[in-house]
């Protein structure tokens, strides 16, 4: 049976047929699982990757560094002597990969297992007695600034400082939670904190011991695949068994996409319409430190594997899970979320009418969904068309199309949506490794809407969203408004299930996992790519991450920016350059005099400084003073993008009918309307609409 997966802008269908496409050889018997996986990955990367790199000594060196960084993120296990011993293979990994030889991995794996055993002794001894919180010392929490420990003595001291910081953090939390009924006692808190840390580390090491060799081997293979590009990844069998978690991190129960970053399971995205989205406090970038079931003690999850954390967060609809998270600004928050299924209605296109005298239509599209399986499934292009018709019946004077935080979906849906706003013509170009660019066009004459159009994007708008924004911009069909550039992911991945690729003679070594591989690249109709650089809006607004690297630019192996020949297309006949110029100037003037946007700019500077300030004092009084100061400083940025006054937001007649029959929908839309009414960026988009209509 074929499977269809949506990855950042396209639908890729994969199955046993991938064998013929990729031309994999059918080897004889006698191969180990490692050898089969390495041969498959080697052939796939060389024959099918969009832009393969040479498998040579230079790649070997990068793989060596990448693998050790992956398996020892905090540099808490390996010493310089270990790295030197493993270094004899530093320029041989390419040859071993080509030959299906796992000698380096076997040595590294054995070394890590030995060091895990020694680390258990370290933390057990260190947590058996109180730390000295009077001594003046600090720790740098930026792991990349550390080199490997010189010897076991330095390694143990690193463990001491890291454990001391964790215990200190727990003591501070106890102090902040103290009441008259339960006053704070330092000695009691310190002993309890060490006891809890011991439990946490015992559980963490149980998870490490539970990791199968195949999972460590998977990390080794990914040290190779990610040298080709950051989105090409190998998934070993255990990860493949839980495909939704391994590929997207989407968790049943609260509706958050999670990813492991260092010691933390981190929120990658909050799913629109989910329990987390409705609750409102969980945000992208939050680091989960504790998980509790309602009425039970919280469990520390720092350093815990994602599958373990997932199992704790999941639960029956209607039950409550309490997450303790560390925010980007360093503050801690407890968030209680009532588990539920993702509310699909909220992931579909929806609309509203903004304003009273001069009515503006507003359409929000959270993702590009399409009827992949049967005609009963909803299609976002058709849904957007229907929303346009509803808004036209309300005599709106313009439409704002919101693609903020839309991570993509179906390529065809993106093409069809652009076709709603143009007569007909090219929308996007797609290039494969061995073929010239193909132009994908809207071939349906006529438009669903030919009036004033504003498209909203931000740093979370990716792939299919970038295709739509770029096409609207290239045709000069509307005005694109948002952060300095969109995400910048202009590549397409194909998923290959390896068990379907190899023959039955390899049944003895199955399961073999899956490979996600980059096979294509998007280009705008003007010949530029959205890869890495994203789409730069016509009107750029300040945003919180503007002083921090983000998006595709965060990945050192991201595919480069290039150009191809542009397609032939006609500029929108209603384009008025003077109106656009006037809208840009007016927006700049409004932003320059806006205290709200000034606060966002100031926050961006503050946030960047916070990320640079990675030195933490381990002396108790200094730690308390610095933490209190940081938390007080963070409070000034509350409700950063929310306006104090509200804009008129009205429901459509069809929505009002829905509210009468479904009170939960009425409540959901009421919250949505309230958020829209005080949305700083949407208010600016309305002002832009006033200038261009």
GUFILUM-570877 format. One line per field, with one value per residue (C-alpha): residue number from 0; x, y, z. Coordinates in pm, whole numbers, plus 50000, padded with zeros to 5 digits. Each point is the difference from the previous one (the first is absolute). Example, Ala and Ser with C-alpha at 12.3 -4.5 7.8 and 13.67 -1.06 7.14 Angstrom:
<pts>
n = (0;1)
X = (51230;50137)
Y = (49550;50344)
Z = (50780;49934)
</pts>
This chain:
<pts>
n = (0;1;2;3;4;5;6;7;8;9;10;11;12;13;14;15;16;17;18;19;20;21;22;23;24;25;26;27;28;29;30;31;32;33;34;35;36;37;38;39;40;41;42;43;44;45;46;47;48;49;50;51;52;53;54;55;56;57;58;59;60;61;62;63;64;65;66;67;68;69;70;71;72;73;74;75;76;77;78;79;80;81;82;83;84;85;86;87;88;89;90;91;92;93;94;95;96;97;98;99;100;101;102;103;104;105;106;107;108;109;110;111;112;113;114;115;116;117;118;119;120;121;122;123;124;125;126;127;128;129;130;131;132;133;134;135;136;137;138;139;140;141;142;143;144;145;146;147;148;149;150;151;152;153;154;155;156;157;158;159;160;161;162;163;164;165;166;167;168;169;170;171;172;173;174;175;176;177;178;179;180;181;182;183;184;185;186;187;188;189;190;191;192;193;194;195;196;197;198;199;200;201;202;203;204;205;206;207;208;209;210;211;212;213;214;215;216;217;218;219;220;221;222;223;224;225;226;227;228;229;230;231;232;233;234;235;236;237;238;239;240;241;242;243;244;245;246;247;248;249;250;251;252;253;254;255;256;257;258;259;260;261;262;263;264;265;266;267;268;269;270;271;272;273;274;275;276;277;278;279;280;281;282;283;284;285;286;287;288;289;290;291;292;293;294;295;296;297;298;299;300;301;302;303;304;305;306;307;308;309;310;311;312;313;314;315;316;317;318;319;320;321;322;323;324;325;326;327;328;329;330;331;332;333;334;335;336;337;338;339;340;341;342;343;344;345;346;347;348;349;350;351;352;353;354;355;356;357;358;359;360;361;362;363;364;365;366;367;368;369;370;371;372;373;374;375;376;377;378;379;380;381;382;383;384;385;386;387;388;389;390;391;392;393;394;395;396;397;398;399;400;401;402;403;404;405;406;407;408;409;410;411;412;413;414;415;416;417;418;419;420;421;422;423;424;425;426;427;428;429;430;431;432;433;434;435;436;437;438;439;440;441;442;443;444;445;446;447;448;449;450;451;452;453;454;455;456;457;458;459;460;461;462;463;464;465;466;467;468;469;470;471;472;473;474;475;476;477;478;479;480;481;482;483;484;485;486;487;488;489;490;491;492;493;494;495;496;497;498;499;500;501;502;503;504;505;506;507;508;509;510;511;512;513;514;515;516;517;518;519;520;521;522;523;524;525;526;527;528;529;530;531;532;533;534;535;536;537;538;539;540;541;542;543;544;545;546;547;548;549;550;551;552;553;554;555;556;557;558;559;560;561;562;563;564;565;566;567;568;569;570;571;572;573;574;575;576;577;578;579;580;581;582;583;584;585;586;587;588;589;590;591;592;593;594;595;596;597;598;599;600;601;602;603;604;605;606;607;608;609;610;611;612;613;614;615;616;617;618;619;620;621;622;623;624;625;626;627;628;629;630;631;632;633;634;635;636;637;638;639;640;641;642;643;644;645;646;647;648;649;650;651;652;653;654;655;656;657;658;659;660;661;662;663;664;665;666;667;668;669;670;671;672;673;674;675;676;677;678;679;680;681;682;683;684;685;686;687;688;689;690;691;692)
X = (50000;50131;50045;49965;50184;49991;50339;50040;49807;49943;49836;50246;49869;50245;49986;50157;50014;50283;50232;49966;50036;50315;50154;50119;50196;49874;50292;50043;49979;50256;49971;49953;49731;50266;50138;49658;49903;50332;49975;49644;50086;50315;49813;49706;50218;50218;49725;49695;50096;49933;50355;50228;50334;50320;50056;50363;50242;49850;49655;50156;50142;49660;49827;50251;49933;49624;49963;50194;49804;49675;50082;50161;49810;50108;50357;49936;50124;50298;50348;50265;50174;49683;49964;50368;49967;49691;50177;50205;49686;49942;50076;49895;49626;49928;50180;49823;49662;50058;50115;49724;50254;49886;50341;50002;49644;50072;50295;49809;49701;50219;50171;49668;49864;50313;49971;49631;50095;50263;49760;49754;50273;50064;49646;49934;50302;49941;49635;50078;50117;49904;50152;50188;49789;50228;50293;50031;49974;49787;49904;49951;49675;50098;50119;50168;50255;50143;50275;50026;50113;50377;49970;49765;50069;49874;49710;49887;50028;49773;49747;50037;49926;49710;49842;50058;49815;49705;49981;50030;49711;49781;50087;49904;49665;49933;50085;49761;49721;50036;49700;49937;49851;50298;50302;50324;50282;50326;50145;49677;49958;50361;49976;49668;50145;50297;49770;49779;50299;50121;49660;50001;50348;49923;49702;50201;50266;49737;49882;50357;50038;49662;50115;50062;50326;49801;49905;50363;50081;49721;50174;50318;49817;49847;50346;50036;49653;49992;50322;49792;49734;49823;49674;50147;49977;50013;49745;50091;49723;49892;49947;49820;49757;49874;50005;49805;50234;50321;49898;49798;49999;49623;49875;49661;49831;50119;50072;50362;50283;50308;50366;50304;50250;50290;49868;49653;49690;49905;49677;50056;49648;49657;49743;49726;49668;50156;49960;50331;49896;49669;50165;50234;50311;50215;50226;50257;50341;49871;50222;49805;50165;49727;49681;49728;49664;49728;50018;50341;50360;50182;50268;50322;50052;50325;50229;49719;49937;49717;49809;49990;49883;49737;49860;49962;49833;49755;49678;49623;49793;49878;50292;50248;50377;50211;50318;50273;50185;50296;49919;50239;50058;50112;49685;49810;49626;49760;49740;49699;49850;49685;50072;49790;50018;50120;49700;50016;49753;50253;50262;49773;49966;49774;49904;49866;49903;50217;49878;49656;49978;50275;49976;50308;49985;50243;50092;50229;50156;50202;50129;49963;49779;49856;49795;50286;49795;49646;49759;49839;50305;50008;50216;50141;49983;49629;49949;50180;49789;49683;50123;50070;49644;49861;50209;49896;49636;50089;50125;50351;50232;50307;50127;50285;50135;50187;50275;50186;50146;49872;50269;49878;49829;49882;50178;49691;49791;50245;49971;49620;49985;50218;49759;49715;50168;50148;49849;50238;50374;50310;50012;50320;50294;50123;50341;50134;50361;50004;49724;49960;49745;49635;49747;49679;49721;49644;49821;49651;49900;49828;50030;49795;50110;50153;49985;50267;50206;50243;50191;50135;50309;50257;50307;49779;49862;50174;50005;49651;49933;50315;49891;49668;50155;50273;49753;49770;50305;50145;49670;49962;49657;50002;50215;50200;50036;50206;50336;50326;49978;49806;50147;50201;49933;49987;50071;49789;50055;49903;49955;50135;49909;50310;49817;49810;50319;50201;49903;49853;50345;50064;49702;50240;50139;49672;49867;50249;49832;49931;50181;49869;50198;49999;49918;49879;50029;49744;50057;49789;49860;50252;50282;50103;49975;49820;50272;50197;49897;49623;49769;50072;49668;49916;49936;50228;49888;50210;49981;50143;50269;50137;50340;50036;50080;49689;49837;50201;50301;50048;50122;50363;49934;49691;49998;50126;49824;50007;49794;49853;49834;49669;49673;49798;49712;49800;49987;49653;49816;49870;50349;50050;50365;49927;49745;50253;50267;49757;49897;50363;50078;49687;50075;50356;49865;49747;50255;50254;49750;49846;50088;49889;50238;50271;49951;50032;50327;50125;49893;50184;50318;49940;49929;50319;50199;49839;50112;50356;50004;50073;50220;49810;50128;50005;50036;49658;49939;50128;49791;49684;50064;50071;49701;49762;50134;49952;49644;49915;50150;49792;49676;50029;49937;49659;49732;50258;49790;49657;49835;49804;49713;49805;49907;49655;49991;49671;49884;49857;49634;50103;50205;49713;49782;50274;50022;49627;50039;50344;50087;50358;50056;49855;50247;50290;49920;49942;50357;50129;49817;50130;50356;49958;49854;50318;50259;50261;50118;49650;49918;50295;49886;49661;50175;50196;49672;49863;50295;49972;49627)
Y = (50000;50343;50260;50372;50244;50378;50157;50374;50068;49689;49660;49719;49650;49724;49624;49693;50180;50214;49704;50040;50376;49993;49703;49822;49680;49673;49849;49641;49855;50048;50374;50137;50255;50275;49913;49998;50335;50159;49866;50128;50344;50021;49922;50224;50296;49963;49927;50186;50295;50333;50126;49716;50076;49809;49714;50078;50085;50345;49852;49739;50276;50173;49670;49928;50334;49985;49648;50070;50322;49803;49719;50225;50327;50142;49862;49811;49657;50004;50128;50142;49662;49827;50244;49956;49621;50015;50261;49731;49945;50371;49988;49636;50026;50065;49681;49801;50139;49903;49653;49940;49987;50104;49975;50364;49979;49678;50161;50320;49804;49792;50314;50171;49697;49997;50373;49966;49754;50238;50295;49808;49981;50376;50118;49744;50118;50370;49991;49810;50314;50371;50243;50308;50294;50261;49951;50252;49810;49993;49773;50080;49850;50040;49647;50095;50213;49698;49779;49635;49944;49964;49692;49814;50251;50291;49787;49933;50370;50081;49759;50171;50345;49884;49810;50296;50228;49762;49968;50377;50049;49766;50182;50331;49856;49882;50344;50168;49754;50043;50118;50086;49654;49835;50227;49955;49812;49995;49679;49806;50133;49924;49641;49951;50149;49761;49707;50101;50050;49652;49859;50200;49884;49640;50020;50179;49730;49731;50161;50008;49632;49935;50155;49727;49982;50072;50342;50092;49867;50222;50302;49894;49971;50343;50145;49906;50091;50347;50089;49989;50232;50041;49838;49670;49758;49629;49860;49670;49744;50105;50358;49883;49802;50330;50179;50310;50068;49932;50202;50285;49964;50047;49874;49856;50160;50361;50072;50111;49908;49923;49951;49911;50286;49914;49887;50143;49885;50329;50127;50024;50114;50025;49837;50240;49904;49762;49994;50187;50261;50060;50021;50264;49995;49735;50159;49901;49976;49906;49740;49738;49938;49814;49808;49929;49827;50195;49933;49831;50110;50135;49788;50168;49930;50187;49758;49753;49844;50137;49672;49992;50363;49929;49709;50226;50283;49776;49903;49968;50292;50210;49925;50271;50002;50272;50105;50205;50184;50232;50296;50163;50285;49758;50013;49691;49939;49723;49930;49778;49859;49793;49727;49984;49902;50265;50204;49960;50279;50251;49873;50077;50334;50241;50361;50311;50356;50279;50354;50162;50283;49872;49623;49787;49624;49783;49637;49790;49686;49797;49740;49883;49694;49810;49688;49750;49690;50051;50264;50023;50169;50377;50198;50329;50169;49924;50110;50329;50054;49949;50244;50256;49963;50050;50314;50139;49962;50230;50264;50013;50260;49779;49663;49925;49647;49883;49739;50067;49684;49793;49734;49881;49692;49917;50157;49962;50176;50292;50022;49985;50273;50236;49924;50147;50342;50002;49929;49721;49945;49851;49977;49815;49819;49665;49860;49647;49894;49851;50207;50362;50207;49922;50279;49934;50229;50098;49912;50103;50330;50262;50091;49948;50340;50292;50271;50144;49727;49995;49680;49962;49786;49958;49796;49691;50019;49724;49807;50012;50326;50144;49884;50185;50317;50002;49955;50275;50225;49913;50069;50321;49858;50113;50137;49758;50113;49839;49933;50061;49668;49676;49669;49926;49631;49950;49627;49686;49670;49645;49727;49654;49701;49786;49671;50066;50069;49687;49650;49717;49846;50270;49905;49873;50351;50191;50242;50245;50338;50286;50276;50351;50148;50337;49947;50336;50374;50278;50314;50311;50085;50286;49742;50066;49730;50016;49769;50154;50359;49950;50274;50359;50181;50326;50147;49879;50019;49961;49659;49832;49786;50262;50011;49619;49755;49799;49795;49807;50225;49822;49687;50000;49736;50166;50000;50319;50286;49989;50117;49857;50164;50163;49885;50222;50172;50320;50249;50036;50258;50179;50062;50363;50057;50340;49846;49741;50266;50212;49700;49923;50358;50027;49670;50109;50322;49815;49747;50273;50179;49688;49934;49637;49934;50188;49755;49705;50140;50052;49648;49855;50171;49879;49645;49986;50125;49737;49728;50134;50013;49633;50028;49898;50072;49698;50200;49990;50368;50109;49737;50110;50368;49938;49770;50245;50283;49797;49908;50358;50117;49746;50129;50326;49812;49858;50026;50126;49976;50059;50339;50160;50107;49761;50006;49895;49633;49855;49647;49898;49891;49635;50016;50147;49707;49761;50170;49948;49623;49955;50203;49868;50148;50330;50005;49907;50273;50252;49943;50021;50325;50150;49911;50153;50320;50072;49859;50271;49854;49951;50361;50116;49777;50173;50339;49874;49891;50351;50133;49759;49955)
Z = (50000;49913;50269;49954;50224;49996;50056;49982;49685;49793;50013;49940;49923;50078;50016;49850;49667;50134;49927;49626;50018;50209;49824;50314;49948;50140;50184;50105;50348;50274;50057;50353;50082;50026;49657;49833;50152;49901;49644;49961;50137;49789;49678;50085;50090;49693;49747;50126;50219;49832;50055;50114;50159;49941;50242;50075;50281;50046;50055;50230;50219;50026;50079;50276;50170;49944;50141;50318;50050;49964;50240;50261;49970;50335;49981;50324;49898;49764;50081;49771;50017;49877;49712;49912;50000;49780;49786;49826;49791;49936;49628;49949;50062;49634;49899;50273;49893;49638;50105;50254;50282;50351;50171;50117;50125;50192;50177;50075;50126;50233;50128;50071;50184;50219;50073;50087;50272;50139;49991;50218;50265;49964;50056;50275;50199;49935;50105;50319;50182;50008;49752;50119;49887;50162;49765;49715;49672;49686;49711;49634;49873;49633;49932;49673;50186;50183;49866;50100;50357;50039;50220;50237;50278;49786;49878;50355;50084;49707;50142;50338;49860;49786;50288;50230;49758;49979;50379;50035;49757;50205;50322;49839;49888;50357;50134;49755;50087;50378;50205;50363;50045;49828;50056;49810;50170;49805;50143;49950;49647;49907;50119;49819;49681;50001;50064;49709;49772;50082;49900;49678;49904;50083;49766;49733;50006;49989;49677;49868;50081;49836;49673;49748;49813;49683;50137;50063;49654;49867;50153;49821;49667;50052;50046;49631;49872;50155;49819;49681;50144;50337;49884;49879;50292;50075;50247;50169;50055;50350;49885;49689;50215;50137;49667;50097;50289;49813;49693;50144;50377;50001;50333;50064;50298;50007;49633;50012;49767;50209;49930;50210;50022;50228;50339;49938;49821;49836;49847;49626;49916;50159;49773;49902;50155;50254;50376;50040;49745;50176;50342;49861;50222;49830;49737;49742;50163;50346;50168;50197;50336;50191;49923;50256;49991;50176;50374;49980;50057;49694;49833;49888;49629;49933;49821;49946;49658;49788;49993;50379;50016;49735;50197;50304;49809;49818;50170;49964;49881;50294;50233;50095;49958;50163;49819;50162;49726;49976;49778;49752;50243;50271;50213;50111;49960;50097;49729;50062;49680;49972;49749;49688;49638;49755;49899;49623;49935;50129;49754;49706;49824;50187;49950;50171;49916;50143;50057;49979;49750;49768;50023;49931;49950;50192;49918;50217;49851;50255;49751;49640;50025;49705;49926;49967;50081;49871;49882;50344;50152;50000;49760;50124;49658;49974;50361;49938;49687;50205;50267;49726;49872;50351;50046;49661;50111;50292;49752;50145;49849;50012;50128;50239;49951;50310;49952;50325;50156;49708;49956;49661;49865;49650;49702;49783;50264;49994;49622;50014;50264;49796;49714;50205;49980;49647;49659;49903;49962;50164;50380;50092;49842;50133;49915;50044;49991;49652;49843;49912;50184;49942;50021;50191;49891;50076;49677;50101;49849;50215;50367;50312;50131;49811;50267;50237;50167;50294;50086;50354;50067;50274;50089;50039;49645;49806;49673;49845;50187;49847;49655;50032;50145;49734;49713;50130;50031;49658;49827;50206;50075;50363;50280;50216;50363;50276;50165;49815;49816;50013;50119;49687;49943;49626;49984;49962;50182;49902;50261;49919;50214;49971;50064;49677;49808;50078;49896;50205;50039;50263;50218;50265;50061;49976;50118;49852;50056;49759;49816;49941;49711;49824;49633;49861;50039;49954;49796;49958;49659;49985;50023;50360;50267;50333;50138;50288;49925;50017;49874;50097;50051;49826;50345;50279;50364;50318;50166;50309;49834;49764;50175;50015;49721;49923;49728;49743;50068;50332;49820;49886;49731;49852;49621;49847;49823;49621;49705;49683;49704;50076;49850;49771;50179;49978;50288;50154;49788;50309;50141;50108;50102;50153;50236;50115;50048;50200;50213;50081;50102;50213;50175;50077;50149;50216;50123;50079;50224;50156;50364;49953;49713;50190;50289;49761;49866;50355;50096;49700;50121;50356;49887;49793;50300;50223;49761;50007;50381;50065;50310;50317;50351;50231;50321;50168;50075;49660;49822;50183;49925;49631;49954;50170;49786;49683;50093;50087;49673;49807;50149;49805;49677;50093;49729;49755;49682;50154;49960;50285;49775;49785;49633;49884;49895;49871;49933;49663;49975;49950;50318;50199;49888;50115;50342;50057;49961;50160;50310;50004;49653;50120;50289;49771;49749;50276;50125;49644;49929;50325;49904;49655;50142;50202;49756;49940;49669;49865;50089;49792;49713;50014;49978;49698;49843;50050;49800;49706;49950)
</pts>
